[in-house]
Amino acid sequence: MAYSSDLNNVSPASQASVLYDLKETFKAAGYTIRGSGDGIAAHSAVGDIITSPGSGANGMDNVDAWFTVRQASGGAAPYSGTREWTFQRGTQAYNWFCQYSSPNTTFDQSTGNATTRPTLLLTQYLMNFARSDNASLEQTILPTGTTFTYQIRVGDSAEDFHWYCICYPNGGGNVSGRILNIPMSSDSITSANDEPFIVGAGESSLTLSSLASTSGNATDLYGWQGLNAPLGYPSPVSMTAFPYHDSAVGFIIPGALGSNPENGRDDGLPIVWGRNTAVLGNGFKGMSQKVKWTGTSRVTGDTLDSLNYIIFDETIWEWDGTTVPSV
């Protein structure tokens, strides 16, 4: 849990600076920037030429600027692998394209240039649409204002490669942007599952109505089927978070169970992930290892155990255990 970044309620200069800081935090955690382009003239198929969160040469805040990041090597199976993400800025600083590569595929960096992200033979999108294909279908995955702060947490290679970037209003409020890679608990998944993650990017909050939706926001949270899926490669299926329910009192998790009477804390419960529609197969995927439902709903970010956990909306997230987060 060595790698984390907390902006301490400092408003970023631009939404591009959020992605720039995420990139730099990845690098500190041992992830590799496989290729990049600044949207103007600079390009590298083997490394990182993005040296600034601003606009201009070698900047992140240029239309079509992009980078590909690869997960660090090592770690226990099935979390180790060659997972990759490519991020590319759209026509606006708050419009970003995000594409994911499972361990069985990789982005071909030789196909990229200063303004073109690399291709992937069997493409899987987190944000669904490429900017160059249809600018009107760009997805907003970061806040549209400039008075926002954010938390960034990246796991290291000794863990399970979980990470998240969460954006919320400066001074508090519901989450308004997030990019995440949530691992499943190893005792809740089968040995054949080489993708024990929920991955996604979106602008919605971290509440029951968002995470457990069967339409709309649910389409920005994905799990992957294995190689026996249709077409013979990992196929994305939208995931749904299931709340714990009591028929007599209604939903008791998230946000309505209350604190543990023994210690007065919101200890929370692991989130059950699965799919309840028949398209591409329904059923149970696993239990969240690092993220839990909280016992009491919050309208602003909060801390639990001060250093080790943060509460966003109706979810509890692990923190680094060292720096007090500014929620």
C-alpha positions, 0 to 999 in steps of 0.5 A, spaced: 500 500 500 505 504 498 503 508 492 497 513 493 496 521 491 492 526 495 491 533 492 488 535 499 483 539 496 487 543 491 483 544 485 487 541 479 489 546 473 485 542 468 481 535 468 488 533 464 492 534 470 488 528 473 490 523 468 497 526 468 497 525 476 494 518 475 500 516 470 505 519 474 502 515 480 502 509 476 509 510 474 511 510 481 508 504 483 512 500 478 507 500 472 510 501 465 508 507 460 508 503 453 507 508 449 504 516 448 503 522 444 502 529 445 496 530 440 501 535 436 508 532 434 511 528 439 510 521 440 514 514 442 512 507 441 516 505 447 515 510 453 513 516 456 513 523 452 508 526 456 512 531 461 507 536 463 499 536 465 498 543 461 497 544 453 503 545 448 509 540 446 509 534 451 503 536 454 497 532 457 492 537 455 492 537 448 486 534 443 488 527 442 494 526 447 494 519 449 498 514 453 498 506 454 500 504 461 501 496 463 500 493 469 507 491 473 510 484 473 509 480 479 504 478 484 500 472 486 496 469 480 491 470 478 492 477 479 499 478 475 499 479 468 499 484 462 493 488 463 493 495 459 489 501 459 490 506 454 487 513 455 486 519 450 484 526 451 477 528 447 475 535 444 474 537 451 478 537 457 473 533 461 472 528 455 476 522 455 477 515 451 479 509 455 480 502 453 482 496 456 486 490 454 486 483 458 492 479 460 491 475 453 491 481 448 496 487 448 496 494 444 500 494 438 504 501 440 507 501 433 500 503 430 500 509 434 503 516 433 502 523 436 495 524 435 493 516 434 492 511 440 495 504 438 490 499 436 488 492 439 486 487 435 480 485 439 478 491 442 474 492 448 472 499 451 471 502 458 468 508 455 465 505 449 466 510 443 472 512 440 473 520 439 475 520 432 469 515 430 464 520 433 466 526 437 458 527 440 459 520 443 465 522 447 464 520 455 465 524 460 469 521 466 471 527 470 468 533 473 466 538 468 468 544 473 475 546 475 473 546 483 474 539 484 479 535 488 481 527 487 484 521 490 488 516 487 490 510 489 494 505 486 496 498 488 503 495 488 506 489 485 506 485 492 498 486 492 493 485 487 494 491 482 487 494 484 487 501 483 482 507 483 482 515 481 476 518 485 473 525 483 469 529 488 467 536 489 472 540 493 470 541 500 465 535 499 459 532 496 458 526 492 463 522 487 462 525 480 468 522 476 471 515 477 476 510 474 477 503 477 480 496 477 477 493 483 479 486 485 475 480 487 477 476 493 481 470 491 476 465 496 470 467 492 472 466 485 474 460 481 481 458 479 479 459 472 478 466 472 484 470 470 480 476 470 478 477 477 476 484 477 471 489 476 473 495 471 470 501 469 470 509 468 464 513 469 461 520 472 456 517 476 456 516 484 458 510 488 451 509 491 446 503 490 442 507 485 449 507 481 452 501 482 446 496 482 443 499 476 441 494 471 441 500 465 445 506 464 450 507 469 451 499 470 454 499 463 460 503 465 462 497 470 465 491 466 467 484 468 470 479 463 468 472 461 474 467 459 477 465 453 471 460 452 466 466 451 463 467 444 469 469 439 474 466 443 477 472 447 475 475 453 468 479 452 466 484 457 459 484 460 456 489 464 456 488 472 451 489 477 453 490 485 448 487 489 445 490 496 444 485 502 436 485 503 432 483 509 424 482 506 422 485 513 425 492 513 428 492 506 435 494 504 439 494 509 446 495 505 448 500 503 447 505 508 442 503 512 445 497 516 448 502 521 455 501 525 457 495 529 454 496 536 461 492 539 466 498 536 461 503 533 464 503 527 462 502 520 465 496 518 461 495 512 460 488 508 463 486 501 460 488 495 457 482 491 458 482 484 454 479 478 450 480 472 442 479 473 440 479 465 441 473 460 445 477 455 452 474 454 451 470 461 448 471 467 450 469 474 455 471 480 462 473 479 465 474 486 466 478 492 469 485 492 476 484 496 478 491 497 471 495 497 465 494 501 458 497 502 458 502 508 453 501 514 451 509 514 450 513 508 454 519 507 453 526 503 460 528 503 467 524 503 469 521 510 474 517 513 474 511 517 480 509 521 483 515 519 488 512 515 486 506 512 479 507 509 475 512 506 468 513 505 465 515 498 458 515 498 455 509 500 462 505 499 468 504 503 475 504 500 482 502 502 487 507 503 495 507 504 495 507 512 500 513 512 497 519 509 490 522 512 486 523 506 483 530 505 475 528 504 
